[in-house]
Amino acid sequence: MKAELEGATILITGATGYIGSVVLEQLLRTTNCAAVYLLLRPKGKAPVQARAEALLKGALFHKVRSSEKLVQKVHVVAGDISLPGLGLSDADRATLLHSVDYIIHCAADIRLEADMQETLSANFEGTRKVLELAAAAGHLKALVHVSSAFVNMNQPRSSIVDEQVYPLKYGHQAVDVEELAQELLALPKPDANSRAATLLQRWHFPNTYTLGKHMSEQLVARYQAEQQLPVAIVRPSLVSAIAGEPYPGYAGNWAGPIGGAAAMAIGMFDCLESVASQPNGVWDIVPCDLVASAIIAAAAATSAGVAASISKATGSGSIAGTAVDAAVVLGRPHAFVSEGLTAAVAAAAAGAAAGVCGRVHVWKPTCSAAAKLHHAAAGAADKAAAACARSDDTAMHSCGGSSSNSSSSSSGPLTDLTVRIVAHGSDSSHRASSSASSSTSSPRLLHCLPACSEGAQSDSVGGEHAALPLLIVHAATSSSYPLVLSEGWNTNLDFLQAHPPPFRISFKHPGRMDATFEPSDAAVLAHRRSMGRRVRTVAALLRLVGRTREARKLQVGYETFCVVNNSKTDKDLTFSTRALVALEAALAPGDASDYLLVWRPATGRTGSSSSEAKQQLQGGEAAGAAAAVAAAVRGAAHLAPVGGDLVWRRYLHTQMAGVYRMLFGAVPEQASTAAAAAAAAAAAGGEAGGKKANSCKQCCSSRRCKKCCSKRGKASAGGRTVQHDFRFIK
């Protein structure tokens, strides 16, 4: 990673957001890049340069801001992803096109239930403008699009979601996401929201954010195929606080699990009936430093050519449910992906004989299962090629690069078939459609899918360049070290019992959660209404005493609590991380200690997943992988078990300590282990006599005994350890 980014110039969008800021900090602290450009929009009267300076003075950058050399690497360009051409001046655009090697696109509207048009304007059209800039860049090495693991939240409950593309469909017909986006943007806002609600229900998306990001991701895949851009997509799950460097426990926003922890601390979750999710459902949260490391690793792997091996070994970037590479299928217009794909290709080949054929170059897909498509189309394709060969200015090239001289008539109608034409420097694809009742149909251009050996990745026919792979990486934890909701709930509850918050809007305290808990939508709704009345009352009191800002934060927090705590988002999905594990295995030995990529218990040994990844990666790419993984374990020493604490437990307590500081301005004192706490309690009891010792021990079972918990170093949580690594940094 470090070698690949040596002397590089990098553009980051969304650098003032949580993920973008952590990526920026890692780049400055761990790499010797030449320059980092930040695309920032003006906010109020503050110029963009002032926003960048304020960012770099923040606590997150405490290891960077003291170095003038590092700070001077940061350059700011004024822009806005919602404006034409990203709002760049001619001079800034020329500078970026001439100098940028890497683009990391983090900017997004992360509101879960925004109006559909607002979501599309920011996340779909904004991404399109970044892709257009990338396509025009003079020497782009990699573009990383930061997506979300939940773009595929429409998969059935308890599914395993792979690092693949999951096309939207009407029945068996794939949807053209660009046409859909333009339709929704052209409608009046009420009609667009109504149409979006219908689509959300049809496709089983819980909110406009997940649908909009899903469409944006497919746009990225299409551009990658058309323009042959070096692209990686990184899909974080629920981004939580930083686990390690540079600031354990730091949280850059109130979204997702961070907001949930805050809601629990101030009393919005004051009973089990307030919880909308199943206790044993996967709670896939991921530290933000792991997400940033995955983004940087994906960029380096893409530019170094490692992405091709990872894609071939793991299936990353392919189309879910088919053996066809995403780069092949997702050409413009949106390609067909359906259970009837074989029949469609055969019909296209037969139908092509009645029309005009174009010169077709093809890539060989990465899996041998595509042979089924080839064999199904072969006979009809040979006959169709004869008609093309008789044309003076066109020729049909077969999968082997030769043409045939027989003919055939159409075997039936072909509806809205899209074919992929790989021709650098010319139109990259065309739509071929035919009608049984019309003899004047538009030209048909057939994409014949060739047979190939298992896992083969070869050059295109006629000496064309090999297709660049689309690398998709899940930055997630559910398939490497899964956590379920009840574990997270009880761990956070232990922290709050050991460190009672100074302020809560409810005097009730929630109980522990076990597998028998059954959430109820009716109970959640009743609690939501009751809590809403309480929030409004407290907010009004805060305004009376001049605390308007705190009142606003409380109301926004309640609104977020209502959106996030919803059974619609309880899908119990497991996100495959095979490509992420392969990235870890490909790390250079000198890089592993600086980049946390795979979340697993710190057992002092590597997991089987890393061993398998090393075996899958070939040649020089796997060199040093064993040392790299061992170094990664050593690099995670700050997460090693202490006093019986596992990684998750200590990490969640560190996050809660950071949230505690954000909410109340105080840093919870570092607690001792349960054994030390018990010894402290025994010593305190010995001083006052046996009777008082027994009484104190009994008192410790109470959740709200501040006096007793104080005597025990605030480590009492039913005998469970409460430790954290948070240290406040200005």
Residue, then its C-alpha position, 0 to 999 in steps of 0.5 A: m500500500k505505502a509503495e503504491l501510494e508513494g508520491a501520489t496525488i489524491l482527490i477526496t470528496g466528503a473529507t469533512g464527513y466521518i469516513g472521509s476525514v479518517v481516510l485523510e488522516q490515514l493517508l497523511r499519517t501512514t503514506n508518503c503521498a505527494a498531495v491530497y486535494l479536498l473537494l469542499r463546498p462553502k458553508g455559510k460565510a466560511p471559505v473552503q480554506a477555513r473549513a479545511e483548517a478547522l478540520l485539520k485542527g481537530a482532535l482526529f488529526h492530533k498526530v498530523r497537525s504538528s507537522e507542517k510538512l504533512v499539513q502542507k500536502v493538503h490542498v482545497v478546491a471549492g466544489d459541490i457534488s450537486l452542481p454541474g461539473l462538480g462546481l469546479s472552476d476551469a483552473d481547478r478542473a484543469t489542475l485535477l485532470h492533470s495531476v490526480d492519480y487517485i479519487i476517493h469518493c466519500a461524499a453522500d447524503i446519509r439521511l435514511e428517509a430523505d425525499m427520493q429526488e434529494t437522495l438521487s441528486a446527491n448520491f446518484e447524480g453526484t456520483r455521475k459527476v465524479l465518474e465523469l471527472a475520473a473518465a477525463a483524468g489524464h492518468l487515473k490509477a484508481l477510483v474508489h466509490v464508497s458505497s454501503a453494505f446495505v445497498n443490498m438490504n432487499q435480499p431475503r432475511s438472514s441472507i449471505v450477501d456476496e461482494q457482487v452486483y445485484p441488479l434490480k429487475y422487473g420480473h426477469q428483465a434488468v432495470d436501466v437505473e439511469e432511465l429510472a433515475q431520470e424518470l424520478l428526477a423529472l417527476p413532481k416531487p410528490d409523484a416522485n416520492s409516491r413512485a419511490a414508495t411503490l418501488l421500495q415495496r416492490w424491491h423490499f428496500p427499507n428506505t430511500y437511502t438504500l435504494g438510491k445508493h444501490m442505484s448509484e453503485q450500479l451506475v459506477a459498475r456501468y461506467q467502469a465497464e464502458q470507460q474501462l476505468p480502474v474502479a473499486i467499490v467499498r461497502p462499509s456496514l454500520v460505521s462505528a468509533i475508531a478502534g485503534e490509531p489515531y484515537p480509540g473511541y473517537a466518533g465523527n458523527w451521530a449516525g448508526p451505532i454511535g447514535g444508538a449508543a447515545a440514545m441508550a446513554i440518555g435514556m431513550f432506550d429505557c426498556l426492552e419494549s423500546v427495541a425493534s430488532q430481534p436479539n439474535g440478529v447480526w449487528d454488523i458494526v465496523p470500526c471506522d479505521l478499518v473502513a478507511s484502511a479498506i478504502i486505501a487498500a482497495a485503491a492500492a490493489t486496483s492501481a497495482g493490478v492485484a485487484a484482478s487476482i482478488s476478483k478471480a479468486t473470490g468472485s468479487g465484482s461479478i453479477a450475483g446469480t450468474a457466471v458473467d463478469a460485471a464488467v461484461v454484463l453492465g455495459r450501457p444500456h443496462a444489460f440483461v441479467s435473468e434466468g432466461l439469459t441463455a435463451a435470450v442470447a440464442a434468440a439474439a443470434a438467430g434474430a441478428a440474421a435479419g438485421v445489420c450486425g456490427r463489429v463485435h469484440v468480447w471479453k472472456p468471462t472469469c468463470s467457466a459456467a459462461a460456457k453454457l451461454h456460449h454453447a446455447a448461442a453457438g449454432a444460431a450465432d454461426k448462422a447469423a454471422a453469414a448475414c453479417a459477413r455479406s455486408d460490405d462494412t460490417a463483420m461478425h466476429s465469433c468468440g474465437g475471432s473468426s467469422s462464419n458464412s451460413s444464414s438463418s432467419s429469425s427464430g422469434p421476437l427478441t425484447d429489449l436485449t442489450v449487448r456489450i460491444v467492447a471497442h475502445g475509442s468508439d461507441s461502447s454498446h448498443r441496444a438490439s431489439s427486434s419485433a416479430s411484426s416489423s421488418t425495419s427494426s434497429p440494428r442488432l449487435l450480438h454479444c456472444l459469451p465465450a467458453c473459457s477454462e475455470g477461472a480464466q481471465s484473458d485478453s479480448v479477441g483481436g488483441e484488445h486490452a483485457a477487461l479491467p476488473l471491478l473490485i467490490v469489498h465489504a468492510a464488515t465484521s459479520s463473517s469474520y467475528p460476528l456480533v448479535l444485537s443482544e451481545g452489543w446491548n448487554t455490553n453497553l448496558d454494563f458500561l452504563q451501570a458502571h458509569p451512570p450518566p449524569f443526565r437522563i430523560s428517563f428514570k427507568h433503566p432497561g433490563r438485560m436482553d436474552a434470546t427469549f426477547e420478542p420485539s413488538d412493533a406495537a410496543v415500539l410505537a407506543h414507546r416512541r410516542s411516549m418518548g416523543r412527549r418527554v423529548r418535547t418537554v425537556a427540549a422546551l425546558l432547555r430553551l427556557v434556560g437558553r440551551t437552544r443548541e442542546a434542545r435542537k440536538l435532542q430533537v434531532g437525536y430523537e428523530t434519528f432514534c425513530v428512523v434507525n430503531n425500526s423493524k424494517t431495517d432488521k434483516d439479519l444479513t451476513f456480509s461476505t468479506r472474502a475480498l477483504v480477507a484477500l486484501e489483508a493477505a496481499l499486504a506487504p509485511g511493512d504495511a500490515s501493522d499500520y492498517l487494520l483490515v479484518w476484525r477478528p478476536a486477538t488470539g495470537r494466530t491467523g484465521s483460516s480465512s487468511s490462510e485460504a486467501k493466501q492460497q488463492l492469491q498467486g505468485g508474487e502477490a502472495a509473497g510475504a502474506a504470512a508475515a503480513v498477517a502476523a504483523a497485522v495481529r501484532g499491530a492490533a495489540h492494543l485490542a488484545p484481551v485484557g483481564g478476560d475481555l474479548v475484542w468486542r467487549r473492550y471495543l464497545h466500552t471504548q466507543m461508549a466512553g467516547v460517546y459519554r465524553m461527547l454527550f456529557g463532557a466528562v471522561p469516564e475514569q479507567a476501570s480496573t478488572a473485575a478481580a481488582a474490583a472485587a479485591a477493592a470491595a473486600a478491602a473496603g468491607g474489611e475496614a467497616g466490619g463483616k456486616k458492612a462488607n456483606s451489606c456492601k456486596q448485596c448493595c453492589s447488585s443494584r444497578r444504581c448504587k453510585k456509592c458502591c460502584s465508586k468504591r469499586g472503581k466504577a467497574s461493577a456491572g454484575g461482576r463483568t469487566v468494564q474497561h476501555d481505551f478512550r483518552f480525551i484529546k483536544 
